[in-house]
Amino acid sequence: MAETSTLNNELIITKINTIFVEEFEVDESVISPEKNLKETLDLDSLDYVDLVVLVDENFGFKPKAEDFTTIITIQDFYNFVITRAGV
């Protein structure tokens, strides 16, 4: 069972990274778990709206604005999506 969760987590992280590259035009080489999410993706308030829509479309839930108050790093965002996606 643990292997399935690990595999699912890796698939979610891969999908998130693909979204970052395709939708936010970030070079994959700058995506690293310890980096600041907002700075790495150069997010403004409209970008957060786009991110919410993309999470909803790809993972089936809609983050709220207050969810982002605790998401600082890219790893925080991975963990948030993994937890909320029910994996």
C-alpha positions in Angstrom: 0.0 0.0 0.0 2.8 2.4 0.8 4.3 2.0 -2.6 1.0 3.0 -4.2 0.9 6.2 -2.1 4.4 7.0 -3.0 3.7 6.4 -6.7 0.6 8.5 -6.5 2.5 11.3 -4.7 5.2 11.2 -7.4 2.5 11.4 -10.1 0.9 14.4 -8.4 4.2 16.2 -8.0 5.0 15.5 -11.7 1.6 16.9 -12.7 2.1 20.0 -10.5 5.5 20.6 -12.1 4.0 20.2 -15.6 1.4 22.8 -14.7 4.1 25.2 -13.4 6.1 24.8 -16.7 3.1 24.9 -19.1 0.8 27.4 -17.4 3.2 29.7 -15.6 6.1 29.4 -18.1 8.7 28.5 -15.4 11.8 26.7 -16.5 11.7 23.2 -14.9 15.3 23.6 -13.7 14.2 26.3 -11.2 11.5 24.2 -9.6 12.8 22.8 -6.4 10.8 21.8 -3.2 12.6 24.2 -0.9 12.1 27.3 -3.1 9.5 30.0 -2.4 6.3 29.2 -4.4 5.3 32.9 -5.0 8.8 34.0 -6.0 9.6 31.0 -8.2 6.3 31.3 -10.2 6.3 35.1 -10.0 2.7 34.9 -8.8 0.4 37.9 -8.5 -3.2 37.9 -7.4 -4.6 36.9 -10.8 -2.1 34.1 -11.0 -3.4 32.7 -7.7 -6.9 32.6 -9.3 -5.4 30.7 -12.2 -3.7 28.3 -9.8 -7.0 27.6 -8.0 -8.7 26.9 -11.3 -5.9 24.6 -12.4 -5.9 22.7 -9.1 -9.7 22.3 -9.4 -9.5 21.0 -13.0 -6.6 18.7 -12.3 -7.1 17.4 -8.8 -10.8 17.9 -8.2 -10.9 20.4 -5.3 -10.9 24.2 -5.1 -8.3 25.8 -2.7 -9.5 28.8 -0.7 -7.5 32.0 -0.4 -6.7 31.3 3.2 -5.2 27.9 2.2 -2.3 29.9 0.6 -1.4 31.6 3.9 0.4 28.5 5.1 1.9 27.6 1.7 5.3 29.1 1.5 7.5 26.7 -0.4 6.9 24.5 -3.4 7.0 21.5 -1.1 4.2 23.1 1.0 2.2 23.3 -2.1 2.9 19.6 -3.0 1.9 18.5 0.5 -1.2 20.6 0.4 -2.4 19.1 -2.9 -1.4 15.5 -1.9 -3.3 15.8 1.3 -6.4 17.5 -0.2 -6.5 15.2 -3.2 -7.1 12.3 -0.8 -4.0 10.3 -1.6 
